Amino acid sequence: MKRFIPFVLIALSAPAFAGGETWKNVSLVDTMCSAKVKADPDTHTTACAIGCEKGGYGIITADGVYLKFDESGNTKALAALKASKKKDHLRAVVMGELSGDTIKVTSVTLE
């Protein structure tokens, strides 16, 4: 029994130590408009982002790099945009794993 308890504790805590990153206060932008609004992403509107959903979504980081979302992230971003009352200034907190220039998104929250 003594060996079983530490194993269970390690197994249950594993998700907390799983790899992943958090991007805070980043601009949520659709892929189709990312180059156009890169200089001032806060002017990009929610209506435009929802209208351009077919191209997918991503973030523009503080250093101006665009990182796109995986399909799950696109679904989460669209849901967040549709639930938002914001008209522009689409700042978000995104959690996930970066692979190349794509984030495998676990959560998207508009600030």
N, CA, C and O atoms as a GROMACS GRO file, in nm:
protein
  444
    1MET      N    1   0.081  -0.120   0.000
    1MET     CA    2   0.000   0.000   0.000
    1MET      C    3   0.086   0.126   0.000
    1MET      O    4   0.050   0.225  -0.064
    2LYS      N    5   0.199   0.125   0.070
    2LYS     CA    6   0.284   0.243   0.076
    2LYS      C    7   0.340   0.279  -0.060
    2LYS      O    8   0.360   0.396  -0.090
    3ARG      N    9   0.364   0.181  -0.142
    3ARG     CA   10   0.415   0.209  -0.277
    3ARG      C   11   0.305   0.260  -0.369
    3ARG      O   12   0.332   0.337  -0.462
    4PHE      N   13   0.185   0.219  -0.344
    4PHE     CA   14   0.073   0.258  -0.428
    4PHE      C   15   0.040   0.406  -0.414
    4PHE      O   16   0.012   0.472  -0.514
    5ILE      N   17   0.041   0.459  -0.295
    5ILE     CA   18   0.004   0.599  -0.270
    5ILE      C   19   0.097   0.696  -0.344
    5ILE      O   20   0.046   0.785  -0.411
    6PRO      N   21   0.230   0.683  -0.334
    6PRO     CA   22   0.315   0.776  -0.410
    6PRO      C   23   0.291   0.766  -0.560
    6PRO      O   24   0.294   0.867  -0.630
    7PHE      N   25   0.267   0.646  -0.612
    7PHE     CA   26   0.242   0.629  -0.754
    7PHE      C   27   0.116   0.704  -0.795
    7PHE      O   28   0.114   0.771  -0.899
    8VAL      N   29   0.010   0.694  -0.715
    8VAL     CA   30  -0.116   0.762  -0.745
    8VAL      C   31  -0.094   0.914  -0.742
    8VAL      O   32  -0.145   0.984  -0.829
    9LEU      N   33  -0.021   0.964  -0.644
    9LEU     CA   34   0.005   1.107  -0.636
    9LEU      C   35   0.083   1.157  -0.756
    9LEU      O   36   0.053   1.265  -0.809
   10ILE      N   37   0.180   1.081  -0.800
   10ILE     CA   38   0.258   1.120  -0.918
   10ILE      C   39   0.170   1.117  -1.042
   10ILE      O   40   0.176   1.208  -1.124
   11ALA      N   41   0.090   1.014  -1.057
   11ALA     CA   42   0.003   1.001  -1.174
   11ALA      C   43  -0.099   1.114  -1.181
   11ALA      O   44  -0.126   1.167  -1.288
   12LEU      N   45  -0.156   1.150  -1.067
   12LEU     CA   46  -0.256   1.257  -1.065
   12LEU      C   47  -0.197   1.395  -1.087
   12LEU      O   48  -0.265   1.484  -1.137
   13SER      N   49  -0.072   1.414  -1.049
   13SER     CA   50  -0.010   1.545  -1.066
   13SER      C   51   0.057   1.562  -1.202
   13SER      O   52   0.100   1.672  -1.234
   14ALA      N   53   0.068   1.459  -1.280
   14ALA     CA   54   0.136   1.465  -1.410
   14ALA      C   55   0.079   1.572  -1.503
   14ALA      O   56   0.157   1.642  -1.567
   15PRO      N   57  -0.056   1.587  -1.515
   15PRO     CA   58  -0.106   1.692  -1.604
   15PRO      C   59  -0.060   1.831  -1.565
   15PRO      O   60  -0.043   1.917  -1.652
   16ALA      N   61  -0.040   1.856  -1.439
   16ALA     CA   62   0.004   1.988  -1.395
   16ALA      C   63   0.147   2.018  -1.441
   16ALA      O   64   0.184   2.134  -1.456
   17PHE      N   65   0.225   1.914  -1.464
   17PHE     CA   66   0.362   1.933  -1.507
   17PHE      C   67   0.380   1.910  -1.657
   17PHE      O   68   0.492   1.918  -1.707
   18ALA      N   69   0.272   1.882  -1.728
   18ALA     CA   70   0.280   1.859  -1.872
   18ALA      C   71   0.330   1.986  -1.941
   18ALA      O   72   0.305   2.097  -1.894
   19GLY      N   73   0.400   1.967  -2.051
   19GLY     CA   74   0.455   2.082  -2.124
   19GLY      C   75   0.346   2.176  -2.172
   19GLY      O   76   0.234   2.133  -2.198
   20GLY      N   77   0.378   2.300  -2.185
   20GLY     CA   78   0.282   2.397  -2.234
   20GLY      C   79   0.332   2.537  -2.205
   20GLY      O   80   0.419   2.558  -2.121
   21GLU      N   81   0.274   2.631  -2.276
   21GLU     CA   82   0.312   2.770  -2.259
   21GLU      C   83   0.186   2.854  -2.242
   21GLU      O   84   0.076   2.811  -2.278
   22THR      N   85   0.204   2.972  -2.189
   22THR     CA   86   0.095   3.068  -2.178
   22THR      C   87   0.140   3.199  -2.241
   22THR      O   88   0.247   3.252  -2.210
   23TRP      N   89   0.056   3.251  -2.329
   23TRP     CA   90   0.079   3.382  -2.390
   23TRP      C   91  -0.026   3.474  -2.332
   23TRP      O   92  -0.145   3.450  -2.346
   24LYS      N   93   0.018   3.581  -2.266
   24LYS     CA   94  -0.074   3.675  -2.202
   24LYS      C   95  -0.072   3.809  -2.275
   24LYS      O   96   0.031   3.852  -2.327
   25ASN      N   97  -0.188   3.874  -2.277
   25ASN     CA   98  -0.203   4.006  -2.336
   25ASN      C   99  -0.153   4.011  -2.480
   25ASN      O  100  -0.083   4.104  -2.520
   26VAL      N  101  -0.191   3.909  -2.558
   26VAL     CA  102  -0.155   3.903  -2.700
   26VAL      C  103  -0.279   3.933  -2.783
   26VAL      O  104  -0.392   3.914  -2.737
   27SER      N  105  -0.259   3.979  -2.904
   27SER     CA  106  -0.370   4.014  -2.991
   27SER      C  107  -0.421   3.891  -3.064
   27SER      O  108  -0.346   3.821  -3.131
   28LEU      N  109  -0.551   3.865  -3.050
   28LEU     CA  110  -0.617   3.757  -3.122
   28LEU      C  111  -0.662   3.811  -3.257
   28LEU      O  112  -0.735   3.909  -3.265
   29VAL      N  113  -0.616   3.746  -3.365
   29VAL     CA  114  -0.642   3.795  -3.500
   29VAL      C  115  -0.670   3.677  -3.591
   29VAL      O  116  -0.616   3.568  -3.572
   30ASP      N  117  -0.756   3.698  -3.691
   30ASP     CA  118  -0.776   3.593  -3.790
   30ASP      C  119  -0.658   3.593  -3.887
   30ASP      O  120  -0.593   3.696  -3.909
   31THR      N  121  -0.631   3.478  -3.944
   31THR     CA  122  -0.515   3.460  -4.032
   31THR      C  123  -0.523   3.551  -4.155
   31THR      O  124  -0.422   3.605  -4.200
   32MET      N  125  -0.643   3.566  -4.209
   32MET     CA  126  -0.658   3.645  -4.331
   32MET      C  127  -0.619   3.792  -4.312
   32MET      O  128  -0.573   3.856  -4.406
   33CYS      N  129  -0.636   3.846  -4.192
   33CYS     CA  130  -0.606   3.987  -4.165
   33CYS      C  131  -0.474   4.007  -4.090
   33CYS      O  132  -0.436   4.121  -4.063
   34SER      N  133  -0.405   3.900  -4.055
   34SER     CA  134  -0.288   3.912  -3.968
   34SER      C  135  -0.180   4.005  -4.024
   34SER      O  136  -0.125   4.085  -3.949
   35ALA      N  137  -0.150   3.997  -4.152
   35ALA     CA  138  -0.047   4.084  -4.210
   35ALA      C  139  -0.094   4.229  -4.218
   35ALA      O  140  -0.017   4.322  -4.196
   36LYS      N  141  -0.223   4.246  -4.249
   36LYS     CA  142  -0.279   4.380  -4.266
   36LYS      C  143  -0.284   4.458  -4.134
   36LYS      O  144  -0.264   4.579  -4.134
   37VAL      N  145  -0.310   4.389  -4.022
   37VAL     CA  146  -0.326   4.459  -3.894
   37VAL      C  147  -0.206   4.443  -3.802
   37VAL      O  148  -0.211   4.484  -3.686
   38LYS      N  149  -0.099   4.386  -3.853
   38LYS     CA  150   0.019   4.359  -3.770
   38LYS      C  151   0.072   4.484  -3.700
   38LYS      O  152   0.113   4.477  -3.584
   39ALA      N  153   0.073   4.598  -3.768
   39ALA     CA  154   0.126   4.721  -3.712
   39ALA      C  155   0.040   4.776  -3.598
   39ALA      O  156   0.092   4.839  -3.505
   40ASP      N  157  -0.092   4.752  -3.603
   40ASP     CA  158  -0.182   4.801  -3.499
   40ASP      C  159  -0.298   4.703  -3.482
   40ASP      O  160  -0.411   4.733  -3.521
   41PRO      N  161  -0.273   4.585  -3.424
   41PRO     CA  162  -0.376   4.482  -3.414
   41PRO      C  163  -0.495   4.521  -3.326
   41PRO      O  164  -0.601   4.460  -3.338
   42ASP      N  165  -0.480   4.620  -3.239
   42ASP     CA  166  -0.591   4.659  -3.153
   42ASP      C  167  -0.706   4.724  -3.230
   42ASP      O  168  -0.816   4.735  -3.177
   43THR      N  169  -0.681   4.767  -3.352
   43THR     CA  170  -0.788   4.826  -3.434
   43THR      C  171  -0.871   4.720  -3.504
   43THR      O  172  -0.978   4.750  -3.558
   44HIS      N  173  -0.825   4.596  -3.505
   44HIS     CA  174  -0.896   4.487  -3.572
   44HIS      C  175  -1.026   4.458  -3.496
   44HIS      O  176  -1.024   4.442  -3.373
   45THR      N  177  -1.136   4.452  -3.566
   45THR     CA  178  -1.266   4.440  -3.502
   45THR      C  179  -1.309   4.295  -3.482
   45THR      O  180  -1.266   4.204  -3.552
   46THR      N  181  -1.396   4.278  -3.384
   46THR     CA  182  -1.453   4.146  -3.357
   46THR      C  183  -1.535   4.100  -3.477
   46THR      O  184  -1.528   3.984  -3.516
   47ALA      N  185  -1.613   4.191  -3.536
   47ALA     CA  186  -1.696   4.156  -3.651
   47ALA      C  187  -1.611   4.103  -3.766
   47ALA      O  188  -1.648   4.005  -3.831
   48CYS      N  189  -1.498   4.167  -3.792
   48CYS     CA  190  -1.409   4.122  -3.899
   48CYS      C  191  -1.352   3.984  -3.866
   48CYS      O  192  -1.348   3.896  -3.951
   49ALA      N  193  -1.308   3.967  -3.742
   49ALA     CA  194  -1.249   3.839  -3.702
   49ALA      C  195  -1.350   3.725  -3.716
   49ALA      O  196  -1.314   3.616  -3.761
   50ILE      N  197  -1.474   3.749  -3.678
   50ILE     CA  198  -1.577   3.646  -3.694
   50ILE      C  199  -1.606   3.622  -3.841
   50ILE      O  200  -1.626   3.508  -3.883
   51GLY      N  201  -1.610   3.729  -3.919
   51GLY     CA  202  -1.638   3.717  -4.062
   51GLY      C  203  -1.530   3.643  -4.139
   51GLY      O  204  -1.557   3.585  -4.244
   52CYS      N  205  -1.409   3.645  -4.088
   52CYS     CA  206  -1.296   3.580  -4.155
   52CYS      C  207  -1.260   3.445  -4.091
   52CYS      O  208  -1.146   3.401  -4.101
   53GLU      N  209  -1.357   3.382  -4.027
   53GLU     CA  210  -1.330   3.259  -3.952
   53GLU      C  211  -1.274   3.145  -4.037
   53GLU      O  212  -1.201   3.061  -3.985
   54LYS      N  213  -1.307   3.139  -4.166
   54LYS     CA  214  -1.262   3.028  -4.250
   54LYS      C  215  -1.111   3.019  -4.262
   54LYS      O  216  -1.057   2.912  -4.287
   55GLY      N  217  -1.042   3.131  -4.245
   55GLY     CA  218  -0.896   3.131  -4.254
   55GLY      C  219  -0.828   3.085  -4.126
   55GLY      O  220  -0.707   3.059  -4.126
   56GLY      N  221  -0.904   3.074  -4.018
   56GLY     CA  222  -0.847   3.033  -3.890
   56GLY      C  223  -0.799   3.153  -3.810
   56GLY      O  224  -0.811   3.267  -3.854
   57TYR      N  225  -0.744   3.124  -3.692
   57TYR     CA  226  -0.703   3.229  -3.599
   57TYR      C  227  -0.562   3.205  -3.549
   57TYR      O  228  -0.501   3.100  -3.571
   58GLY      N  229  -0.512   3.308  -3.481
   58GLY     CA  230  -0.382   3.300  -3.418
   58GLY      C  231  -0.360   3.425  -3.335
   58GLY      O  232  -0.452   3.503  -3.310
   59ILE      N  233  -0.236   3.442  -3.291
   59ILE     CA  234  -0.202   3.559  -3.210
   59ILE      C  235  -0.084   3.632  -3.270
   59ILE      O  236   0.000   3.573  -3.338
   60ILE      N  237  -0.080   3.761  -3.244
   60ILE     CA  238   0.037   3.841  -3.276
   60ILE      C  239   0.105   3.868  -3.143
   60ILE      O  240   0.048   3.932  -3.054
   61THR      N  241   0.227   3.818  -3.130
   61THR     CA  242   0.300   3.831  -3.004
   61THR      C  243   0.354   3.974  -2.988
   61THR      O  244   0.347   4.054  -3.081
   62ALA      N  245   0.406   4.003  -2.871
   62ALA     CA  246   0.460   4.136  -2.842
   62ALA      C  247   0.572   4.175  -2.937
   62ALA      O  248   0.592   4.293  -2.965
   63ASP      N  249   0.645   4.075  -2.989
   63ASP     CA  250   0.754   4.105  -3.083
   63ASP      C  251   0.709   4.098  -3.229
   63ASP      O  252   0.792   4.094  -3.319
   64GLY      N  253   0.576   4.095  -3.252
   64GLY     CA  254   0.522   4.103  -3.388
   64GLY      C  255   0.516   3.973  -3.466
   64GLY      O  256   0.493   3.975  -3.587
   65VAL      N  257   0.537   3.860  -3.401
   65VAL     CA  258   0.533   3.730  -3.468
   65VAL      C  259   0.389   3.678  -3.466
   65VAL      O  260   0.322   3.684  -3.363
   66TYR      N  261   0.343   3.626  -3.581
   66TYR     CA  262   0.209   3.566  -3.588
   66TYR      C  263   0.222   3.416  -3.570
   66TYR      O  264   0.294   3.349  -3.644
   67LEU      N  265   0.152   3.363  -3.470
   67LEU     CA  266   0.148   3.220  -3.443
   67LEU      C  267   0.005   3.173  -3.466
   67LEU      O  268  -0.088   3.223  -3.402
   68LYS      N  269  -0.013   3.077  -3.556
   68LYS     CA  270  -0.148   3.032  -3.588
   68LYS      C  271  -0.192   2.921  -3.492
   68LYS      O  272  -0.110   2.857  -3.426
   69PHE      N  273  -0.324   2.900  -3.485
   69PHE     CA  274  -0.384   2.800  -3.399
   69PHE      C  275  -0.410   2.672  -3.476
   69PHE      O  276  -0.427   2.673  -3.598
   70ASP      N  277  -0.414   2.560  -3.403
   70ASP     CA  278  -0.459   2.435  -3.460
   70ASP      C  279  -0.612   2.440  -3.473
   70ASP      O  280  -0.673   2.539  -3.432
   71GLU      N  281  -0.674   2.336  -3.529
   71GLU     CA  282  -0.819   2.337  -3.550
   71GLU      C  283  -0.897   2.353  -3.420
   71GLU      O  284  -0.997   2.425  -3.416
   72SER      N  285  -0.853   2.288  -3.315
   72SER     CA  286  -0.919   2.301  -3.185
   72SER      C  287  -0.910   2.446  -3.136
   72SER      O  288  -1.007   2.500  -3.081
   73GLY      N  289  -0.796   2.508  -3.156
   73GLY     CA  290  -0.778   2.647  -3.118
   73GLY      C  291  -0.867   2.740  -3.198
   73GLY      O  292  -0.920   2.837  -3.144
   74ASN      N  293  -0.885   2.710  -3.326
   74ASN     CA  294  -0.974   2.791  -3.410
   74ASN      C  295  -1.116   2.786  -3.357
   74ASN      O  296  -1.185   2.888  -3.352
   75THR      N  297  -1.160   2.668  -3.317
   75THR     CA  298  -1.295   2.652  -3.262
   75THR      C  299  -1.310   2.729  -3.131
   75THR      O  300  -1.411   2.796  -3.108
   76LYS      N  301  -1.209   2.720  -3.044
   76LYS     CA  302  -1.212   2.790  -2.915
   76LYS      C  303  -1.209   2.942  -2.936
   76LYS      O  304  -1.278   3.016  -2.866
   77ALA      N  305  -1.128   2.989  -3.030
   77ALA     CA  306  -1.118   3.132  -3.058
   77ALA      C  307  -1.251   3.187  -3.111
   77ALA      O  308  -1.296   3.294  -3.068
   78LEU      N  309  -1.312   3.114  -3.203
   78LEU     CA  310  -1.440   3.160  -3.259
   78LEU      C  311  -1.546   3.167  -3.150
   78LEU      O  312  -1.624   3.262  -3.146
   79ALA      N  313  -1.551   3.069  -3.062
   79ALA     CA  314  -1.648   3.070  -2.952
   79ALA      C  315  -1.624   3.190  -2.859
   79ALA      O  316  -1.719   3.254  -2.816
   80ALA      N  317  -1.497   3.219  -2.830
   80ALA     CA  318  -1.464   3.333  -2.744
   80ALA      C  319  -1.504   3.465  -2.810
   80ALA      O  320  -1.556   3.555  -2.744
   81LEU      N  321  -1.480   3.475  -2.941
   81LEU     CA  322  -1.517   3.597  -3.013
   81LEU      C  323  -1.668   3.617  -3.015
   81LEU      O  324  -1.716   3.728  -2.993
   82LYS      N  325  -1.742   3.510  -3.040
   82LYS     CA  326  -1.888   3.520  -3.045
   82LYS      C  327  -1.947   3.554  -2.909
   82LYS      O  328  -2.052   3.618  -2.902
   83ALA      N  329  -1.882   3.512  -2.802
   83ALA     CA  330  -1.931   3.539  -2.666
   83ALA      C  331  -1.890   3.677  -2.616
   83ALA      O  332  -1.943   3.725  -2.515
   84SER      N  333  -1.797   3.741  -2.684
   84SER     CA  334  -1.743   3.868  -2.638
   84SER      C  335  -1.834   3.986  -2.671
   84SER      O  336  -1.904   3.986  -2.773
   85LYS      N  337  -1.831   4.086  -2.586
   85LYS     CA  338  -1.904   4.211  -2.610
   85LYS      C  339  -1.809   4.319  -2.664
   85LYS      O  340  -1.852   4.430  -2.695
   86LYS      N  341  -1.680   4.284  -2.676
   86LYS     CA  342  -1.581   4.381  -2.724
   86LYS      C  343  -1.598   4.405  -2.874
   86LYS      O  344  -1.633   4.314  -2.948
   87LYS      N  345  -1.573   4.528  -2.917
   87LYS     CA  346  -1.581   4.562  -3.058
   87LYS      C  347  -1.445   4.554  -3.126
   87LYS      O  348  -1.436   4.526  -3.245
   88ASP      N  349  -1.339   4.577  -3.050
   88ASP     CA  350  -1.202   4.569  -3.100
   88ASP      C  351  -1.108   4.549  -2.980
   88ASP      O  352  -1.154   4.513  -2.872
   89HIS      N  353  -0.980   4.572  -3.000
   89HIS     CA  354  -0.882   4.553  -2.892
   89HIS      C  355  -0.894   4.411  -2.836
   89HIS      O  356  -0.917   4.392  -2.716
   90LEU      N  357  -0.877   4.313  -2.923
   90LEU     CA  358  -0.899   4.173  -2.889
   90LEU      C  359  -0.775   4.112  -2.826
   90LEU      O  360  -0.700   4.039  -2.891
   91ARG      N  361  -0.755   4.142  -2.700
   91ARG     CA  362  -0.641   4.087  -2.625
   91ARG      C  363  -0.684   3.957  -2.559
   91ARG      O  364  -0.798   3.944  -2.512
   92ALA      N  365  -0.593   3.859  -2.556
   92ALA     CA  366  -0.627   3.727  -2.507
   92ALA      C  367  -0.516   3.666  -2.422
   92ALA      O  368  -0.402   3.711  -2.424
   93VAL      N  369  -0.556   3.564  -2.349
   93VAL     CA  370  -0.462   3.475  -2.282
   93VAL      C  371  -0.481   3.340  -2.350
   93VAL      O  372  -0.592   3.286  -2.354
   94VAL      N  373  -0.372   3.286  -2.402
   94VAL     CA  374  -0.378   3.160  -2.475
   94VAL      C  375  -0.284   3.061  -2.408
   94VAL      O  376  -0.170   3.093  -2.375
   95MET      N  377  -0.335   2.940  -2.388
   95MET     CA  378  -0.252   2.834  -2.332
   95MET      C  379  -0.244   2.721  -2.434
   95MET      O  380  -0.342   2.688  -2.500
   96GLY      N  381  -0.124   2.661  -2.445
   96GLY     CA  382  -0.107   2.551  -2.537
   96GLY      C  383   0.039   2.516  -2.556
   96GLY      O  384   0.125   2.560  -2.480
   97GLU      N  385   0.065   2.436  -2.658
   97GLU     CA  386   0.202   2.394  -2.690
   97GLU      C  387   0.238   2.444  -2.830
   97GLU      O  388   0.161   2.427  -2.924
   98LEU      N  389   0.354   2.505  -2.840
   98LEU     CA  390   0.401   2.558  -2.967
   98LEU      C  391   0.480   2.452  -3.042
   98LEU      O  392   0.570   2.389  -2.986
   99SER      N  393   0.445   2.433  -3.168
   99SER     CA  394   0.518   2.342  -3.256
   99SER      C  395   0.538   2.416  -3.388
   99SER      O  396   0.444   2.432  -3.466
  100GLY      N  397   0.661   2.460  -3.413
  100GLY     CA  398   0.688   2.542  -3.531
  100GLY      C  399   0.621   2.677  -3.514
  100GLY      O  400   0.653   2.751  -3.421
  101ASP      N  401   0.529   2.710  -3.605
  101ASP     CA  402   0.457   2.837  -3.595
  101ASP      C  403   0.309   2.815  -3.560
  101ASP      O  404   0.226   2.904  -3.579
  102THR      N  405   0.277   2.695  -3.509
  102THR     CA  406   0.140   2.661  -3.475
  102THR      C  407   0.128   2.627  -3.327
  102THR      O  408   0.210   2.554  -3.272
  103ILE      N  409   0.024   2.682  -3.264
  103ILE     CA  410  -0.003   2.652  -3.124
  103ILE      C  411  -0.113   2.546  -3.117
  103ILE      O  412  -0.221   2.564  -3.174
  104LYS      N  413  -0.084   2.437  -3.047
  104LYS     CA  414  -0.187   2.338  -3.016
  104LYS      C  415  -0.257   2.392  -2.892
  104LYS      O  416  -0.207   2.375  -2.780
  105VAL      N  417  -0.370   2.456  -2.910
  105VAL     CA  418  -0.437   2.536  -2.808
  105VAL      C  419  -0.515   2.449  -2.711
  105VAL      O  420  -0.589   2.359  -2.750
  106THR      N  421  -0.496   2.479  -2.581
  106THR     CA  422  -0.578   2.414  -2.478
  106THR      C  423  -0.685   2.511  -2.427
  106THR      O  424  -0.792   2.467  -2.384
  107SER      N  425  -0.658   2.643  -2.432
  107SER     CA  426  -0.761   2.740  -2.393
  107SER      C  427  -0.731   2.877  -2.452
  107SER      O  428  -0.616   2.915  -2.473
  108VAL      N  429  -0.841   2.950  -2.479
  108VAL     CA  430  -0.835   3.089  -2.526
  108VAL      C  431  -0.934   3.168  -2.444
  108VAL      O  432  -1.052   3.134  -2.437
  109THR      N  433  -0.887   3.275  -2.382
  109THR     CA  434  -0.973   3.362  -2.302
  109THR      C  435  -0.949   3.505  -2.345
  109THR      O  436  -0.836   3.553  -2.340
  110LEU      N  437  -1.054   3.573  -2.386
  110LEU     CA  438  -1.041   3.715  -2.418
  110LEU      C  439  -1.036   3.794  -2.289
  110LEU      O  440  -1.111   3.766  -2.195
  111GLU      N  441  -0.946   3.894  -2.284
  111GLU     CA  442  -0.932   3.974  -2.163
  111GLU      C  443  -1.031   4.088  -2.165
  111GLU      O  444  -1.035   4.168  -2.071
   0.00000   0.00000   0.00000
